[in-house]
């Protein structure tokens, strides 16, 4: 669908740029969380296999949370004025 006005095109490009930055921040926060878990487990002298378990549990939690948020978002009814 082609934008009808130049302002719509600028808005669309700006929205893509913002979402790209948001994705980067989320990924960076996830990587930092994994590093914190790793460092904490090393300092506590916990076996490396538990780190794999922690990362797996964190991944499952993220996938389930993402699915729940998508379902909740689709259930919301948002009106837009065109």
C-alpha positions in Angstrom: 0.0 0.0 0.0 1.5 3.3 -1.1 1.4 6.3 1.3 -1.0 9.0 0.1 1.1 11.9 1.5 4.8 12.6 2.0 4.1 12.9 5.8 2.9 9.3 5.9 6.1 8.1 4.3 8.2 10.0 6.8 6.2 8.7 9.7 6.5 5.1 8.4 10.3 5.4 8.0 10.5 6.9 11.5 8.4 4.1 13.0 10.7 1.5 11.5 13.8 3.2 12.9 12.3 3.4 16.4 11.3 -0.3 16.3 14.8 -1.3 15.2 16.4 0.6 18.1 13.9 -0.9 20.5 14.8 -4.4 19.3 18.5 -3.7 19.8 17.9 -2.5 23.4 15.9 -5.6 24.2 18.5 -7.9 22.8 21.3 -6.0 24.6 19.4 -6.3 27.9 18.9 -10.0 27.4 22.6 -10.5 26.7 23.5 -8.5 29.8 21.1 -10.6 31.9 22.7 -13.8 30.7 26.2 -12.4 31.5 25.0 -11.5 35.0 23.7 -15.0 35.6 26.9 -16.5 34.3 29.1 -14.3 36.5 27.0 -15.0 39.5 27.1 -18.7 39.0 30.9 -18.7 38.4 31.5 -16.6 41.6 29.2 -19.0 43.5 31.2 -22.0 42.1 28.1 -23.6 40.7 28.5 -26.4 38.1 28.5 -25.2 34.5 25.5 -27.5 33.6 23.3 -25.4 35.9 24.2 -22.4 33.7 22.9 -24.2 30.7 19.7 -25.0 32.6 19.3 -21.3 33.6 19.7 -20.1 30.0 17.2 -22.7 28.8 14.7 -21.7 31.5 15.2 -18.1 30.6 14.6 -18.8 26.9 11.4 -20.8 27.6 10.2 -18.0 29.9 10.9 -15.5 27.1 9.0 -17.5 24.5 6.0 -18.2 26.7 5.9 -14.5 27.8 6.1 -13.3 24.2 3.3 -15.6 23.1 1.2 -14.4 26.0 1.8 -10.7 25.2 0.9 -11.3 21.5 -2.3 -13.0 22.4 -3.2 -10.2 24.8 -2.3 -7.6 22.2 -4.5 -9.3 19.6 -7.4 -9.4 22.1 -7.3 -5.6 22.6 -9.6 -3.6 20.4 -7.9 -0.5 19.1 -9.8 2.1 17.1 -8.0 4.2 14.5 -9.2 7.2 12.7 -8.5 7.3 9.0 
